[in-house]
Amino acid sequence: MKLNNEILAGLIDGSPYPIYLILGEELTVAVANAATLEAWGKDKSVIGKPFSEALPELKDQPFESLLRKVMQTGEPYRAVNDRAEFLINGKKKVSYFTFSYQPLKDEQGEIIGVVCYATDVTGLVESAAELTESYHMLELSELRFRNVIQQAPFAMCVISASDLIVTDL
């Protein structure tokens, strides 16, 4: 059984992960599934437009040059937790993605485009940053506590409640 274009389009559009296809020297957005459009904050009107026109807010970010490099070299590109800034409803939104750019070749082996497979990891990156910040706050709090005890004008010690051991600070 051979897969037809409708089945393939359904598989791509039904994916909860962003998938898009860029074709030709103009880097035209040929396919962008619903997850991609949501991540970009765009609608289907971007399909058929050059990447730079569809996503002008990415102009000073590395994505277009990475797409061109994959088109020229044929070497896939992979990124982990890469930052992207989109303009969504007039507001800047920072997102993070783990993604790959894969070259797409025609029957003769010529590179005709780049396929992007992505996972939005914004929640994970933000949670990790919050945990790191909480850890640093805890370290700072402990340092301050130690300083108070060490600089006190009278003798102080800390006794661990569970085993009644005096702790030297």
PyMOL commands that set and color helices and strands:
alter all, ss='L'
color gray80, all
select helices_A, chain A and resi 5-13+34-40+44-46+51-54+56-58+63-73+122-150
alter helices_A, ss='H'
color red, helices_A
select strands_A, chain A and resi 19-23+28-32+77-88+91-105+111-120+158-159+166-167
alter strands_A, ss='S'
color yellow, strands_A
deselect
rebuild
show_as cartoon
